[in-house]
Amino acid sequence: MSNSDSFIDEVTEEVKRDKLYAQMRKYGPIAVALVLALVGGAAYSEYKSAQENARAQAAGDAIYDALTGTDASARAQDLAAVPVDGPAAAVAAMLAASAMVEADDFAGAAAGFAALAADETAPQMYRDLAALKAAMLPNDDAAAKIAALTPLSQPGQPYYLLAMEQIAYVHLDGGDKEAALVILRQIEEDAASTQGLRERVQNMMIALGEPLPEPVTQ
């Protein structure tokens, strides 16, 4: 290679380096900013996650402490006063109302369940369960109880099979065995019935003298 060719190559490489350095000076700060943003975002996410975990643990500890009382009325008061928010507040409200049931404070329990069922900030699963528990409270008015349970017993509702079971029990309490058996059969045949529910319904049907269908064999 001649000296002139070598010189041209060196100049070409120098120009390339100058262009690279110029691009680095131009875009380098942007790249550094992006890296810092990514690192900062990851750190912030970790911080938020740690904060949420700490809040969840604190809420769980507070609810657990409130549950340690042996007196149901006092336990209901402690649960109602637990300083929690979000889903934990719905759990505390559900447990507080359930403690009122244990203390035979059915009016207080009904108010607690109704408030949770109407709370639009609570997760829907807790609202639906609260509505079911409210409808299951002792009530001498069978028609009113069935009226409260009927909307919850429609297919598509999350606890419709449990609501149907409660309606069957209301019919039994009223002496209408046939109406109860019709519902119990529907529950027993429903593909969504859990094993525990199906066994409970089958035991009730046997106790009422209803023969169970023969198992299907291949």
Residue pairs with C-beta under 8 A, 6 or more apart in sequence:
56 88
59 82
59 84
59 88
60 88
62 82
62 83
62 84
63 79
63 82
63 84
63 88
63 91
63 92
63 95
65 78
66 75
66 78
66 79
66 81
66 82
66 92
66 95
67 75
67 79
67 95
69 75
69 78
71 103
72 99
72 100
72 102
72 103
73 99
73 100
73 103
73 105
75 96
75 99
76 96
76 97
76 99
76 100
76 103
76 105
76 108
77 96
79 92
79 93
79 95
79 96
79 99
80 92
80 93
80 96
80 112
82 92
84 91
84 92
87 122
87 123
87 126
89 122
90 116
90 119
90 122
90 123
90 126
90 127
91 126
93 112
93 115
93 116
93 119
93 122
93 126
93 130
94 113
94 116
94 126
94 129
94 130
94 133
96 112
97 108
97 109
97 112
97 113
97 116
97 130
97 133
98 109
98 133
100 106
100 108
100 109
100 112
101 109
101 133
101 137
106 137
106 138
109 133
109 134
109 137
110 134
110 137
112 130
113 130
113 131
113 133
113 134
113 137
114 130
114 134
116 122
116 126
116 127
116 130
117 127
117 128
117 130
117 131
117 134
118 127
119 127
125 158
128 152
128 157
128 158
128 159
129 158
129 159
131 152
132 149
132 152
132 159
132 162
132 163
132 166
134 148
135 145
135 148
135 149
135 152
135 163
135 166
136 149
136 166
139 145
142 170
142 173
142 174
145 166
145 170
146 167
146 170
149 163
149 166
149 167
149 170
150 163
150 167
151 157
152 159
152 160
152 163
153 160
153 163
153 164
153 167
154 160
157 163
161 187
161 190
161 192
161 193
161 197
162 197
164 183
164 186
164 187
165 183
165 184
165 187
165 197
165 200
165 201
167 183
168 179
168 180
168 181
168 183
168 184
168 187
168 204
169 180
171 177
171 179
171 180
171 183
172 180
172 208
177 208
180 208
181 205
181 208
181 210
184 201
184 204
184 205
184 208
184 210
185 205
185 210
187 193
187 197
187 198
187 201
188 198
188 201
188 202
188 205
188 212
188 213
189 213
193 201
202 212
205 212
206 212
